[in-house]
Every structure is written in structure tokens, then in C-alpha cells.
């Protein structure tokens, strides 16, 4: 199961250690991502996309992000018995090395599907799905021992509240087994932003909202004021602020830190929060200083937003090592920003020399028979396309396509039509 070439927690592995580093539960969607659209389609019209990719989405974004960073990850989710479910299960289990022993396949249950269309660095989505046939806690039973669990806070299923039968939920069971709970929160479409939600932080080790969410729930006017309010409730409070960076307070170590985000050209923010959270979890489990944890998480997010498509974009240690080698090569040439990056990320010198050549890198997952990565065929006229990239279940092929690296992991590829990446360390301007 654990085929990653690099294990950042190798020194912590003991016979009595938890089986998993991270345990997750949630809904897996089949994400179909269209890129290179000139504009959104108007009513009654058809627009051709230059590229298309497909991959597991939803909670799979977070599972893939943690697994690609070398964390032993287990996921509990419902999967349909259709071809979409087959594809998502195969990609997670075989390509991304995510344990699915607590997941279930259900007959005659339609896999949830989301279609995402990216235009001008923004996106819109259409989703179809049905509630899972079985409650999550019932499907999981007793969760496996893990070092951490990652949850989304909700008033519908609050942490610590007993279930209908009086038993506690799976996350509380995991906490009682010694797992640290890392919590996130979603957008409140009702606009209520009930402060009662924050009462659940009594069960959490860390809370990682963005600045808008943090200010709304705490009733404060600035991200920093929101951070201080959250630090009164949870040992590790983290507030992300997009391109402005992130700030955090770790009361358990007495540290406070702010780290600006690397300068990047963002193409698609889908899943960036999941990738950032995965970086924070890894750094915390490794016992890194708070500033290094923030810098690492910001780097992971910066690498992700330069690619299209959620879990497709999550970086692995191979991508991180490539970036660091380029940053070091660009330092000392009279560019202040490059020199700053080299100083800020100097802690990677302790890690990257131990990253093997065959470490995990991004991989293109696609349900289509031909990914046509890096090229876009002109649309036939008249009529609709036939064969090729169409994401149809009967065209299912191996989850990853492209030229394989030394460890058998496909080299990084984005959906067709993705603009070519500029040379050099992409979160930094070109060196002199």
C-alpha cells in the first residue's frame, strides 16, 4: 500500500505507532475539468474547450494532497458501483496509494459528479449527486488509529455531540485514540456565521479558516484580530489570506508567525486550501517550527494554483525538490526576492537531500482513452466531437497517462490546453 519513495515521518515509525498518519471521511466526486474556454457558454450555445481532465474530487482532493506528501492516508467514503466509481476507486487506491479499507461500494448508487469550467482564472461548477446510502459513522465503525484526522466543522453534525443512539461520532473516537483533530470550515451560504460553531474547537488541536471565514465567525475586523480570537479557543490557530500569505499562533509551543505567500501566477485555486492544510498537518506531525510549517504550506499551495484541476495539481516531494534546487541555483545573482526565498526556505536543505530521484510528482488522472495533454485539436464542423477526449465511462483507461518517471509515477501533466509552465522556480520571478 505505501509505495511512496519518500517518507517524511520515517524517524517516527515504531511497531506500536498508529497505522495511519491521516484519516479522512467525506464525499468523493468525479471531477471533470474543462480548461481553455474563451468564455462561459450563453443560453442555447456551445463553447469548445481546449483541454479536459478528470480526477477524483471532493474529499479526494485532501486525501491525494496528504498522500503525495508522504503521509500514510486512509479515507472513508461511499463509492458507487458505476464506472465513475470504479475510476475514482482505482485512482485513489492504485495511483495515489490511499487506503480505502473503511470505504464502501454501494450497488445502484450514482457516483456524485462535478463539471468545472475554468475561464480567466475563475471557475464555475455544476454538480449532481445523492446522499450516501449509509451514515458516515456507521460505515466507519471504529476508526483506525491515526496521528491526525482532518474534519470540516458543521452545526449539523457537531464534534463531541452524541449520535442518535447515544454513541460518539467517528472523529471523537479517533481523538480518544490519540489523534489530533485539524479542522476547517466552509462558506456559510445563509450568512449567519453562528459563533456557536466555534464551540467545537474545544475538541480540536488546530483550526485553519481563511481570513473571510475567520473574521465572520469571530466578529472581528482584521485577519490578525480574528487570529487572536481563535487562539483563545484552540492550540494551533491558522488564518490564510490568499496572496497575502498566512499567519498562525501555536499556543502549545509559544510561537507566532506570519509568512507571505510566494509570488505566483495563479491559474486555478481549486483545492489550494486542501493542499495548504496538508502542508500544515505534515509540518505539525514532524515537529517543525511554526514559521517553517507556514512557509511549507504556502509553497505547496503556490505550486498547486499554477496548475488546473483540484487533485490533479497537488504537488509531491519530487515537485518540491525540483523547485528548491532551482531556487538555490537562482540565489546570489543580485535579485533580492530570489535571495529572500532561499533564506526563507533554507529548512528544505535538511529535507531535500534525502528525497530520492523517483519521489512522487504530479500525475494526470483521466477517465478518457486519450488525454491529448499539451495539444488541442480544432473542433470538427459541423456536429459534436466523437471519441478522443470525451469523458465517457465506456472509454475508461488507466487512471494516469503519460511518460513514467523512475518510480513508475507519471510525470506531471495538466489537462490539455493548460498554458506551458515558465522556466525556473515558478513561485519566484525568473532569475537574472
N, C-alpha and C positions, 0 to 999 in steps of 0.2 A: 504493500500500500504506500509506504513512504519512500518514493523514488526520487525525491529532490536531491540534487547533487550537493547542496549546502545546507547545513543545519545550524542556525544561529544559537540554538539552545543546547548544543551538544554537551557542553560542560555541566548542564543541569540534569542530564539524563541519568537516572538511577533506577534500580529494579523496582523500588516502591513509589516512583514518581507517577503522577497521573498519566493515563494512556494518551490523552489528547492535550494540546495546548489551548485550543479554542473549540467551544461547542456553540452551535448556532441553531436557530429554528425559525422558520418563516415560509413564505410562498416563493416558489421558483416559477418564473415566467420564461417563455420562449421570446426573446427579443429579436425582432427583425429591424435592422437599422438601414435606412436609405440615406445616402450621402450625395453631395454634389448637386442638389436641386437648385435650379436657378431662382425659384420662388415657390411658395406654397400653392397647391392647386386650388383654383377657384371652383365654385359650384358648377358641375357639369363639364369639367375639363380634366384632361390627363396631362401629367407632367412626368418627363423621363428623368430618372436619377442616374448619375454617372456611376455610382457604386452601391453595393449592397453587402451587408454582412449579417450573420445571425449567430446568436450565442445565448446561453442561459443568462437570465436576468433576475431582478428582484433580489432576494436574499443570496442568490448565487453570486452577485457582484462582490459581496463581502466575503463569502467563502473562498472565492478564487483569489481575492486580494490577500487574504491571510495565508493561504496555501502557497502562493507564489513567493511569499517572503520566507518560506521555510517553516511556518508554524503548522504543526500537525492538527488538521482541522476536521471536525465531524459536523455533519449537517443533518437535521431532521426536517423533512419536507414531504408533502404529498406529491406524487407523480402520477400522471395519467398513464393509461395503457396504450395510448396512441403513438404515432411515430414521433410527434413532438416530444413526448415524454421520454421515448427511447433515446432521442438525440441528446436531451438535457442530461439524462442519467449517465449516458456513455461519456459525454464530455467532462462532466464533473468527476466521475469515478476513474476513468481511464487516462484522460489527458491531464486533468488538474489535480489528481491524487487526493480528492476529498472523500473522506469516509462517509458512506451512506447507510451504515448499519441500523441507524434509527429512523431512516426514511421508509416510506411505504409506497407500493404501486397499487392503484385502485382501478378496478375494471369500470368501464363505461363512464369515466370521469374525464372531461375535456381539459387538457392542459391549458392554463392561462397563457394568453398571447398578447404581446405589446408590439405595435408597429411605431417606430420612432423615425421622424423625418428631420434632418438637420439642414438648416438654412441660415447663412450669415451668423454662425457661431451661436445660434439659438436652436431650439428644437420644440416640436410638439409631438404628442403621442396619442395613440388610440389603443385602448386595452379591452380585451374580452376575457371573462373568466367566471368561475362559480366558486362558492365557498368549499373548502376542503371537506371530504366526506367524514372526517374524524377530527375531534378536537386535538390540538397540538399536544397537550399534556397526556392525553390518553394514548396517542401514537408513540410518544417518547417513553412513557413509564418512568422508570428510574434513569436519569441521565447518566452517561458515562462520566467518570472522573476527569476533570479538565482543570487547567490552570486558570482559565478565564472563560466567561460567556459574554456575548455581546447582545444586548436587547434594545428594543425601541420602547420607550415609556408610553403608556396608554392608560387613559381613565377607564377604558372598557375592561381591560384585564390588568389591574394594578399589581405591581410587585408586592409580595407579602400578604395579599388578600387570599383567604381560603377559597377553594373551588366549591361548586355546588354540593359536593359530597363531604365538604369539610377538610379535604386534603389541601396541602400547599401546592403551588404551581411548580413547573419543572425548573425555573430559574432559581427559586428559593431552595429547592432540593440541591441544586448544583452549588449554591452558596454555602449550604450547610456541610457540603462535602469538601469545602475549602476553596472553591473557585472565586475569583474576583469578578464582580459584575461591572462591565463597561456599558454605559447607557448612552443612547442617542435619543432624539425626539424628532418627530416630523412636523410639517406645517399644519397649523390649526385652521382648517377652512371656515370654521364657524366664527373665527375672530375673537373667541372668548379668552384664550390663553390663560386658562384657570391656574392660579398659583398652587392649587391643591395637587397638581401633577408633581410638583417638586417634593411633596412629602415622601414619594417613593425613593428619593435619593438616600434615605436612611439605610436602604438595603444595598447601596451601590458603592463601589470603590472609585469610579470615575464617571464624569458626565461630560459629553462632547458636543454641545449645540453650536450652531452658527450664531453670529452676532445678532441677527434679527430675532431669532428664536430666544436667545438668552435675554435680550432686553425686554421682549414682550412678556416672558414668564416672570421676570423679576421686577417689572415695572420701573426699570431704570432708563437713563437717557444716553448712556455711552456703553460700549462694549466692556471697558475696564470696570465701570461701576457694576455691571452685570457679573463680571468675573468675581469680584469681591463678594457679592451677594451669594453666588453659588458656592464659593469656597467655604462659606459658613455652614454649608449643608453636606458637602461630600469631600473626601480626602483629596481627590485629584479633579480639579475643575479646569476645563479647557474650552476656550471660546475661539472659533475660527472666524476670520473676517475676509474671506476671499483673497483677492490680490493684495490686500493689506497685511496678510500674514496671520499669525495666531499667537495667543497669549495663554498662560496657564499658571496655576498655583498648585503645588503639591504640598499639602499640609503635613503629610507623613515624613517628608524629607526636609521641610522648611524652605523649599525653593520657589522662586517666582521667576518667570522668564517670558520674554517676547521675542519672536523670530519673524522677520519679514519674509514674505513668500519670494521664491526665485522669480526673476522676470521671465515670462514666457508669452508666447502667442497661443492663447487658448482656442482650441477648435471645438471641443465638446466637453462640458463639465459633468456629463453623466457619470455617476459613480465616483466622482472625486472625493466626496465625503467618506465613502466606504474605504477608499484607499488610504486616506488620511488616518481614519480610525484604526486601520490595520497596522499602520506605522506606529501609532501611539501604543497600541497593545503590545507589539513586539518590543519596543524600547522599554516599556514598563516591566515586562517579564524578564528582560535582560538586565534590569537594574541600571540603565543608563542615566546620566544627569538629565535634568528636565530640559535644558536648552538643546541638548543633542536629540532628545526624543522629538521635540517640536521641529527641529531642523530636518530630521529624517522623514517625519510625516509630511512636511511641506514639500520635500523633494519628491517623495512618492506621488503626491497629488499633482505636482508640476509635470512630472513625466507622463502621468495619465491623461491630463487635459489636452495634451498635444496630439492625441490620437482620438479617433471616433469610436464610440460604441461601448460604454459600460465595461463589462468584464473583459472585453477584448483589449482594453487599454491598460489594465493593471500591470505594473512593472514587476519583474522578478529581479533576483540578485545579479543576474547577468547584465541586465539593463543598468542597474545601479553601478556596477563595477565599470562598465563601459563609460558612463557619464563621469565618474570620478577620475578615471585615467585621463580623460580629455580635459577636465578642469585643471588637474595638476599640470598638464602639458601647456595649458594656456596661461598659467600664473607666471608672474615675474617678467612680463613683457610690457609693463608700463600702463596696463589697464587696471584702474582702481577696483572696478567691480569684480573682475576675474580674481584679483588678489584677495578680495573680501570673501568670495566664495571658497577659495582654497583655505582660508583661515577658519571660516565658519564650519566647514565640513571636514576639518582635519581629523576628526574622530574616525572617519571612514578608513584612515590609514591602518587602524587596528583591525579592521574587518575585511577589507577588500583583498589584502594579500592571501587570505585563506579561502577566498571564493574561487572554486575550480573553474576551468575554462568552460566546462559544459553546464554551468549553472543555468537555472530556468530563466527564460526570456519570454517576452510576449509571444502569443501564438494566435493565429487567426482561426477561429472556430466558425464553420459554416455548414449548414444543412444542405446547401446546394451541391450539385455534382461538380461544377466548375466555379471557382471563386473569382477568376479573372482579376486577381489583385494587380493594381497598378495600371490597368488599361480599361477603357470603356468603349464598347462597340457602339457605333451610331445606330439609332433605332431604325428598324425596318419600316418601310412605308408601302402601302398602308397596313393597318392592323396592329395587333399586340405581339409582344415577343414570344418566341417559342423556344423551349429548352433553356440551356445556358444557366443564367443566374437565378431563375425563378425559384423561390424558396418553397418547394413543394415536397411533401413527405415522401412521395414515391421516388424522389431523386436523391434520397439520403445517401451520403457517402461518409468516409472517415471524418471525424469532427475537425481535425486540423489538416490543412493542406499547405504545401509549400516546401521549401528546401529545409531539410532537417539539420539541426546542429549536432555537436559531437555526442550529446546525451540522448539523441533521438527526439528532442523537443523542437518543433518547428521554429524557424527564425521568426522574429517579429514581423507581422504583416497586419495592415489595417484593411478595412473594407475597400473594395475597388473605388477609385475616384478620389481617394484621400490625397491631398497635396503632398508632394515629396518633402521629406524632412530636410531642413537645412543642415549643413555640415557642422561639426564641432559640438560642444556640450550645449544641448538645446535650452536648458534653463538659464543660459548665460549668453550675452551677445558674442558674436564672433571675435576671436582673439586677434590681436594685432599681428 
